Amino acid sequence: MLWLWILLAVVFLLLAACFGFFLIACLRIDRLTADLNKTLQRPVYRDCKEEILAGVHWMEQQLHERIYIRSYDGLKLAGDFFPCENARGTILMFHGWRGTPQSDFGCAINAYYSKGLNVLLVHQRSQGPSEGRFITFGIRESRDVHSWVQWHADRFGKEAPILLTGISMGATTVLMASGKPYTANVRGIIADCGFSSPREIITSVVRSTGLPEYPFVPIMGMYARLFAGFGFREYSVPEAVKDLKLPVFFAHGEADTFVPCHMTKTAYEVCGSPDKTLLLVSKAKHGASYLVDRDNYEAQIKAFINRCLGDTL
């Protein structure tokens, strides 16, 4: 009978470990982003901390307002709106996993604002001031994108043009959302270092720790279904973009060890848009393409925005 007790103990430890990994991946943990200075100590932000703080200071000096909407499932979602005088459109910006608009877009917000765009910084569900208990890696978040698009139509009219951008999980969010056709006023998508699906990114991270995909990822997926109400295989970016007709700008750092670059390459290859651009930055780590290749990135984004809005700047 000793072998049976040993087997039960191993199974229990495996289930407990997988539950812990699931909580780390999906459970809302506000203390991780409550203090911006502590957030910027993470390796992904450390090298650009001062530039992010300068961007945050710029945000604080601008006229802006906190916006709230209700999600399709009743959550109160928050966003920060920065109006631009004589704006020719609005860009909706979606941050990444356990990030904030300040940390993820502090370096780049003025680059969009200065191109004549209103800016809406969206706080993704289950993070920051937005309600929610679990992060769903773009599955539920993608439906929130359409709610924000509707808010914009209600406030500025159905014809007012919109661009969408996201970084990391934010990029996955706006690309997954395209699986449900956007309204005509959505003119283009900018997706920086997004991942393919919850299954793909969680498998990649698990393998990077030296653990095998099986049985860890399937058990984590079981917990996601039971407690967070979504499936790791429920949807993917390649499924969403295969019939996409909107202009899309993809960017990814080839030195990214967190979200492998091949995920963006695959999305670009299968994307059905007749106007799609792929910018790969050889020495850029996760989320750092803009910082490493700023001049080229800005030039390509400027051209992309002008194509989408049918205007020149």
VENURVEN-V408868 format. One record per backbone hydrogen bond with DSSP energy under -0.5 kcal/mol. NH is the residue of the N-H (numbers start at 1). CO is the residue of the C=O. E is the energy in kcal/mol with one decimal. If there is no record, write none. Layout:
# VENURVEN-V408868
NH CO E
NH CO E
This chain:
# VENURVEN-V408868
5 1 -1.8
6 2 -2.4
7 3 -2.5
8 4 -2.6
9 5 -2.2
10 6 -2.3
11 7 -2.5
12 8 -2.6
13 9 -2.5
14 10 -2.4
15 11 -2.7
16 12 -2.6
17 13 -2.6
18 14 -2.5
19 15 -2.1
20 16 -2.2
21 17 -2.4
22 18 -2.4
23 19 -2.3
24 20 -2.2
25 21 -2.1
26 22 -2.7
27 23 -1.6
28 133 -2.7
32 29 -1.5
33 30 -1.7
34 30 -1.1
36 34 -0.6
39 35 -2.4
40 36 -2.5
41 38 -1.4
42 39 -1.7
45 42 -1.5
46 42 -2.0
47 43 -0.6
48 45 -1.5
49 46 -1.2
52 48 -2.4
53 49 -2.6
54 50 -1.9
55 51 -1.9
56 52 -2.6
57 53 -2.3
58 54 -2.0
59 55 -2.3
60 56 -2.2
61 57 -1.1
61 58 -0.6
62 58 -0.7
62 59 -1.2
65 81 -1.9
67 79 -3.7
69 77 -2.1
71 75 -2.7
74 71 -1.9
77 69 -2.8
77 75 -0.7
78 123 -0.5
79 67 -2.2
80 121 -2.6
81 65 -2.9
81 79 -0.5
82 119 -3.5
83 81 -0.6
87 84 -1.3
88 116 -2.9
89 116 -0.6
90 161 -1.6
91 118 -2.8
92 90 -0.5
92 163 -2.7
93 91 -0.5
93 120 -2.9
94 165 -2.2
95 93 -0.5
95 122 -0.8
99 96 -1.7
104 100 -2.5
105 101 -2.2
106 102 -1.3
108 105 -0.6
109 105 -2.4
111 108 -0.9
112 108 -1.1
112 109 -0.7
113 109 -2.6
114 110 -2.6
115 112 -1.3
116 113 -1.5
117 112 -0.8
117 113 -0.6
118 89 -2.7
119 82 -2.3
120 91 -2.6
121 80 -2.9
121 119 -0.6
122 93 -2.5
122 120 -0.8
123 78 -2.5
124 122 -0.8
126 131 -2.0
127 124 -1.3
130 127 -1.6
131 76 -3.0
135 26 -3.4
139 136 -1.8
142 138 -1.5
143 140 -0.9
144 140 -0.9
144 141 -0.5
145 141 -1.0
146 142 -0.7
147 143 -1.0
148 144 -2.1
149 145 -2.2
150 146 -2.0
151 147 -2.0
152 148 -2.1
153 149 -2.0
154 150 -2.6
155 151 -1.9
156 152 -3.1
157 153 -1.8
160 157 -1.0
162 185 -2.8
163 90 -2.6
164 188 -2.2
165 92 -2.6
166 190 -1.8
167 94 -1.7
168 192 -2.8
170 167 -2.3
171 168 -0.5
172 168 -1.9
173 169 -2.3
174 170 -2.1
175 171 -2.0
176 172 -2.9
177 173 -2.0
178 174 -0.6
178 175 -0.9
179 176 -2.0
180 177 -1.6
181 179 -0.6
186 183 -2.0
187 162 -3.2
187 185 -0.7
188 162 -0.7
189 247 -2.1
190 164 -2.8
191 189 -0.5
191 249 -3.0
192 166 -2.5
192 190 -0.5
193 191 -0.6
193 251 -3.2
199 232 -1.7
201 197 -2.3
202 198 -2.4
203 199 -2.2
204 200 -2.1
205 201 -2.4
206 202 -2.5
207 203 -2.5
208 204 -1.7
209 205 -0.9
209 206 -0.9
210 207 -1.6
211 206 -1.5
216 212 -0.5
217 213 -2.9
218 213 -0.5
219 215 -1.9
220 216 -2.4
221 217 -2.7
222 218 -1.9
223 219 -2.0
224 220 -2.2
225 221 -2.0
226 222 -2.4
227 223 -3.0
228 223 -0.7
228 224 -1.3
229 224 -0.9
230 224 -1.3
234 231 -1.5
237 196 -3.2
240 236 -1.7
241 237 -2.5
242 238 -1.0
244 241 -1.4
247 187 -0.7
248 275 -2.2
249 189 -2.8
250 248 -0.6
250 277 -3.3
251 191 -2.1
252 279 -2.0
254 281 -2.7
255 281 -0.6
255 284 -1.8
256 253 -1.4
260 258 -0.6
263 260 -1.7
264 261 -0.7
265 261 -1.9
266 262 -2.4
267 263 -1.9
268 264 -2.7
269 265 -2.4
270 266 -2.2
271 267 -1.4
272 241 -2.5
276 274 -0.5
277 248 -2.4
279 250 -2.7
280 278 -0.6
281 252 -2.1
282 280 -0.6
284 281 -1.2
288 285 -2.1
292 288 -2.3
293 289 -2.4
294 291 -0.5
297 293 -2.8
298 294 -3.2
299 295 -2.2
300 296 -2.4
301 297 -2.6
302 298 -2.7
303 299 -2.0
304 300 -2.3
305 301 -3.0
306 302 -2.2
307 303 -2.0
308 304 -2.5
309 305 -2.6
310 306 -0.8
311 306 -1.6
